[in-house]
Amino acid sequence: MTDTEAHPGTEKRPIVIVFDEDAKTLTAKEGANGYDFNKVSISNVSINGIDDNDNMSVGIDRSSLGIVWQQYGSDKVTTEYGRCHSASPK
């Protein structure tokens, strides 16, 4: 992920995102932090989710696998960009 506001350079920080297209579920894990996105939209074009508290959102473009990760604070929005790659299930 690259935080263009706080870190103009590239930062390699993995986030694991798992989605179930049939159940319309989306979860993410960043280190020890886990996130459940309950407001989920999955289409042929994109995968999007917002958490219940409207504090965080994620969007993935399915054709390019580009990702946008946003966290909403009381006075600031942090936007990070990255690229996804598919992982084989274990």
Secondary structure by P-SEA (a helix, b strand, c coil): cccccccccccbbbbbbbbbcccbbbbbbcccbbbbbccccccccbbbbbcccccbbbbbcccccbbbbbbbcccbbbbbbbbbbbbccc
